[in-house]
Amino acid sequence: MAWQIVLSSLIFLGTLILVFWQPKGLDIGLSAMIGVCLTLTTGLISLANLPTLIWAILVNTTLTLLTLITISWILQQKGVFRWLGFHIANWNLGSGKFLFVTLLILVALFSAILTNYGSTLLFIPIVIETLVLLKFTSTEIISFLIACGLVADISSLPFSISNSVNYIAASTYNISFDSYIIVMVPVSFVTITISIIVLLFYFWPNIPRKYKNFRFRKNHLERALPAASIEPKKHLKLADKSQKKHNLYLETEELIESEKERSIVVNAWQNNGRFQYFISQTKILTNYCFSLFKLIFYPFLPVILFIWGMYIIVFGLSNYGLTDVMKYLFVQISGWEFSLAIIATGFFSAFMSAVCNNLPSSLINILTIQAAQIIDSNISEAMVYATIIGCVMGAKITPIGSLSTLCWFYMMKRHDFQISWKNYCGISLAIILPILFISLLSLTIWLPGMQIN
């Protein structure tokens, strides 16, 4: 057992080093898959031993992400984001600060209704189009995008369907939809309000005081990116070959005098032509599907591989030592004062999510709280809510903490806005910690007045 604990810890740490270091451009998906291969080959875990719950979470998360990616791509190609950005720019609010707050409120509404993934993939492009139309500088646009990206996750607390973390915790601990709303909506309102204040204070120097009124031009409603050509040149070559074979067929038909021989050859050519046509159409369809996959889903493939890989690696780590340590820790925390137990659990969950990603962290934390011998059920449920807040907010500290943050980075890259992981961590750490503390503090004030089991 001792060597398994050491080996699983080394694989986990090695995977994190590869993810953050990214030697020779190695993407995070391949880094996670290397860790998975080591975990499986060393016998630490087998795919057959993964619980059904984990498979369901991974499949549902992946399908949701792929659906939103497809919708985002279609809307981008149809110019919907540019059209919506045009209308927001046409509001002519005049004040950069007022526009900043307005966009953050809209992001918060999107996240609560369409989940944090939907807000990142469907609203961030609108923000980009709006700011580009208003001719903001790159520094100003990046400040807006960082703020919107942080709020996209922070504001996904009010409903159990607003974030995968909420759903995992509520379903695992059997929290009803109504009970969740009663507890988390007031806390979420405080969190969103404090987030906007903190973000406005932090980015104040980068937000323009005034900006010029937007004036309509014909090219404003043109699509930001032309429709990608996904029909390869090979199709033209196939068409040329088909035409040549058809000409050869006509020449052969003229040379044959016998009606019997003519009918035999005609049937042979027709059958061969149908076969060649089927082959050519199959090749065209295959190339089309491959090009479509490469255009839409390939940029997000490392994100999907990463989340699958980290789930398996962290689950393997929890089987050999991590869960036992966490049980002991949660039992000790439950013996503290009510407010201290909530704050400690929230910060622990935040740290774990920042390092391990919030999806596996939330599941492991909730299962551990259930298994721990916590006498007071009120403390136990309060720790569950604190875990949700910590996993949602703490995940924003690092790029790998949440799936929506990774999608946000790829959206930034797609629109040629770059920010290093180091700079992002420095900014998010300074912003998230005070917001997290105030959110947990509001939970300690609101929760004792509720009827919890």
N, C-alpha and C positions, 0 to 999 in steps of 0.2 A: 504494500500500500504506500509506503514512504517514497519508493522510486516513482510511482505513478503520480503522486502529488508534485514531486519535483519536475517530472517530465511535462505534465500538463501546464505547470506554471511557466516553464521555459518556452514551450510552444506558444503560449499566449503572449508572453513578453516579446518573443521573436517576431510574431505576427505584427504586434504594435510597432516595433522598430521598423519593419519593412513598410508598413502603412505610412508612417510619418516621414521616413527617410526617402522612400521611393527611389532606390538606386537605379540609375540608367533609365529613368522614366517608367519604372514598373508601376502599373496602376494598382489601386487599392483592391480591386476585385481579384487579380491574380495573387496578390499578397495573401489575401484571406484564403484563397483556394490552396495555396502552399501549406498554410496552417492546417486546413482541413485534411489534406492528404497525409500529413504527418500524424494527425490525431487518429485517422482511420487505420493507417498502416501499423502504428504502434499498438493497436488494440485498446486504446483508451476508451473508445466508443465505437459502436456500429450503428449504421443507419437504421437497422431494424429495431434498435433499442430506443430510438427517439420517440417520445410520447406522441400520441395522435394530436394532442393539443398544439404541439409545436409545429407539426406539419400543417395543421389547419391555419395557424397564424401566418406561417411563411407563404402558403399558397394564396390566402386571402390578401395579404399585403402586396404580393407580387402582382396579382391580377388587378388590384385597385390601381397600383402604380402604372401598369401597362395601359390600362384604360384611360387614365388621366393624361399620360404621355401622348396617346393617340389623339385625344380630343384637343390637347394643346397644339399639336402639329397641324391638325386640320384647321383650327381657328387661325393659326399663324399664316397658313397658305391662303386662306380665304380673305385675309386682311381684316379680320374682326378685331384683333388687338390694336391695329393702327386706327381703325374707325372709333373704337372706344377711347383710345388715347387722344384722338382729335377732339372728342366731345369734352373730355376732362380738361384738356388744355384750353378749350374754348370757354370754360367757365370764367377765365380771367380774374382769378382771385386777387392777383396783384402782389400779395404778401407771400414770400417764400415760406415763412414760418406757418402761416395759415394753410398753405398747400401741404406742407409736411404733416401737420396734424390731421388734415382731412384724409390724406392717403393712408395714414396709420389706422384711422378709424375704419376706413373701407377694408383694409387688410384684415383687421380684427373681425369684422362681420363675415368676410369670406371664410376665414378659418373656422369660425364657430359653426357655419352652415355647411361648407364644402370640405372640411378637414384641412389640416395644415399642408398636406400634399397638394390638395386642390388650390389652396391659396398661393402656394409657391409656383405651381406650374401654369395657373390660369390668370393670376392677378399680377405677378411680378412682371410679365411681358407687357402688360398694359401700362404699368408704372414707367418702364423703360421707354415705351413709345411716347408717353406724355412728356417726359423730361427731355427726350431728344427733340421733339417738336418745339418745346419751349427754349431750346438751345442752351440748356444748362451745361456747365463744364463737367469734365470727367470726374473731378474731385467731388463736386456737388452731387452728381448722379450716383456715385459709389456710396456716399453717405446716406442718401435716400434709400438705396437698395439694401444696405446693411441693416438699417432701421426696420425696413419692411420685412426683411428676412427673419429678424429676431422676433418681431411681433407676430409673424405667421405661426410660430410655435407657442409663444407665450400666451396668446389669446385663444388657444385651442383647448381650454380647460372646461368651459361651461357645460358641455354635453358629453355623454359617454361615447358618442359617435364622432366627436370632433377630432379625435386623435386615437391612433391605434393603442397607445399606452393606456388611455382612459378605458377603452373597450376591454383590453387584456385584464386590467385590474378589476374592473367592475364585474366581468363575467367570471373571473377566477375566484373572487371573494364573494360572489353572489350579492352584489349591491344592485338594487332595483334602479330603473331609469329615473323614477320620481325622487327617490332618496338621493341619488347622485346630484340631480339638478338642485334640490333644496340646499345642499351643502355647498356645491361648487360654483353656482351662478353668482352669489354675492362675493365670494372670494375672487372669482374671475373678474368681476367688475372692478374691484380694488386693484387687482393685478394689472389690468389693461390701463387704468388711469395712471398708476404709478409708472408703468412702462413708458407711456407717452411723455410724462414729465421728465423722467430720467434721460430718455433718448433726445428730447428737445434740448435739455441742458448740455448733454455730451456733444451733440453735433451742432450746437448753436453757431460756432464760428464758420462752419462749412455750409450753412444754409443761407442763401441770398436773402437780404432784407426785402428787396423789391425785384420784380422781373417784368420785362416788357409784355404788354398785352399781346395775346396771340392773334395773328392775322391769317386768314385762310388763304392758301395758295393751292392751285390745282394738283401739284405734286405731293401735297400732304396726305392725300388719301390713296396714293399709290402704295402698293404692297412693299413692305420693307425688304423682302427677299423675293426674287423671282422664283417661279415654280421650278423645282429641280427636274432636270431631264433624267428620267429613270429608264429610258429605253436605250440599251447599249447599241453600238454600231454593228455588233455581230448580227443583229436582226436584218440589216440591210444586205449583208453578205448572204444570209440565208435566202432572202428574197431573190437575189441575183442567181443563186444556184437553182432555185425553183424555176425561174424563167428560162434558164439555159436547158434544164431537163424538159420543160414543156416544148421548147423549140425542137429539141432532139426527137421528142415523141412525134411531132408533126412531120419531120423529115422521114422518120422510119415508116410512118403510116403511108406516105406517098410511094415509098419504094416497094411496098408489098402489094402484089397483084391478086393473090388468092383471097377470096372473101373469108374462107375458113381461117387462113393464117392471119388475115387482118383482124378478125374478131378475137383470136387468141392473144395476139400482141396488144390489141386495144385493152382487153380485160386486164392483162398483166400490167400495162402501164397505168391503168386507172387504179388498180389495187396498190401498186407501188407509190402512185401519186398521193393516194389517201394516207398511206403510211408515212411518207415523207412530210406531208402536211401536218399530220398528228405530231410527229417528232419535232418539227419546227415550232409549232404552237406550244408544245410542252417546254421547249427550251426558252421560248419567249416568256411564258408564264413563270418559269423557274427564275430566270434572270430578273424579271419584274419583282417577284416576291423578295428575292435576295437584296435587290437594290432598295426596295421599300424598307426592309428590315434594317439595312445598313444606314439608311437616311434617318429613320425615326427612332429606333430602339437601341442601335449600337452605341451611341454616346452615353446611354444610361445603363448599359450592360455591366460595367464595373460596379455600379451602385447595387444592382441586384445580386451580383456574385458576392459582394462584400457583406450584405446583410445576411445572406444564407450562410456564408462562411463563419461570421462572428457568432451567429446563433449556435452553430455546432461546436465551435471552439469553447465558447463560454459555458455551454451546457456540459461539455466534457470536463471543464475546470471545476464546475460546481459539484460534479459527482465525486471529486477527489479532494475534499478538504474545504472548498470555499463555502459550501452550505453549512457545514458544522461551525465554522468561524462566525458566519453571519447569524446563526441561531443563538450562539452565546452572546454576540453583540446586541442583538435585538432584545433578548431577555434582560440584559443589564440596562439597556435604554428604557425599557418599559417600567423599570423600578424607579426611574427619575420622576420629577414633577411633570404634570401633564404637558405644559407648554414646552419644557425642555425636551421631552420625548419627541414631540412633533418636530421641533427645529432640528434636533440631532438626526432623526430619521430622514428628514428632507434633505439635509446637506450630505448625508452619506449616500443617499440615492442619486443625488446630483453628481457627486464625484464618480460614482460607479457608472452612471450613464455617459458621462463625458469620456470615459476610458473604454467602456465595453459596448457602447451603443444602448439607447434607451429601451429598445424592444426586448432583447434578452434580459436586460437588467430589471425591468419592471416585472417580468414573469417570475424570475428567480426570487426577487425580493418579496413578492406577494406569497409565493409558495412557502418561502422560509418563515414569514410572519405567521402563516397558518400552522406550520409545523412546530414553531417555537412554543414553549410552555408559558404563555403570557396569561396570567390569572385574570386580569381585568379586561373584559371584552371591549369596553369603551376605549381603552388605550390601544388595543389591537386595531380597531377600526380607524381610530385617529391616525395611527401609523400608516395605514393603507392609503388614506387621503394624502398624508405627507409624502408618501412614496410617489404618488401620482404627480404631485406638484414638483418634487425634486427631479423626477425622471424627465418631465416635460421641459423644465427650464434648464436643468443642468446639462442636458444634451446639447444646448446651444453653445456651450463653452468651447467645444472642439468641433472641427468639421465632421468628424466621424460619429458624433454623438447622436445624431438623428438622421433619418432617411431624407427628410425634407431639406436639411442643411446641405447634404450631398447633392440633391437635385438643384438647390439654389446655386451651388458652385458651378454646376454644369450649365445652368441657365446664364450665369454671368459669363462663362467662357464662350458660349454660343453667340453672345452679343458683344464680344471683345472687351469685356470689363474684367480686369484681373486684380486679384488681391491674394497675397500669400497667406498660407496657413498660419504662419507666425504672427503676422499683423492681425489677422482675424481673431486669433486666440487672445491677443492682448486687449483688443477692443471689447470682445464679448465678455471676458472675465471681469473687466471693470464695470460693465453694465449689468450683467446677470446677477452677480452676488447681492447687491442691495435690493434688487427686485425680488429675488428669491427669499431673502430674509423678511421683507415686508409681507410677502404673500403668505409665508408660513405663520407670521405673527397674526395676520388677519384670520387665518384658520383657527389659531388658538383662541381668538376672541369669539368667533362665530360658532364654532363647533360645540362648546359646552352647553349652549342654549338649545341645541337640537336633541331630538329623541333618537339616540343611536343605541344599538344593541351592544 
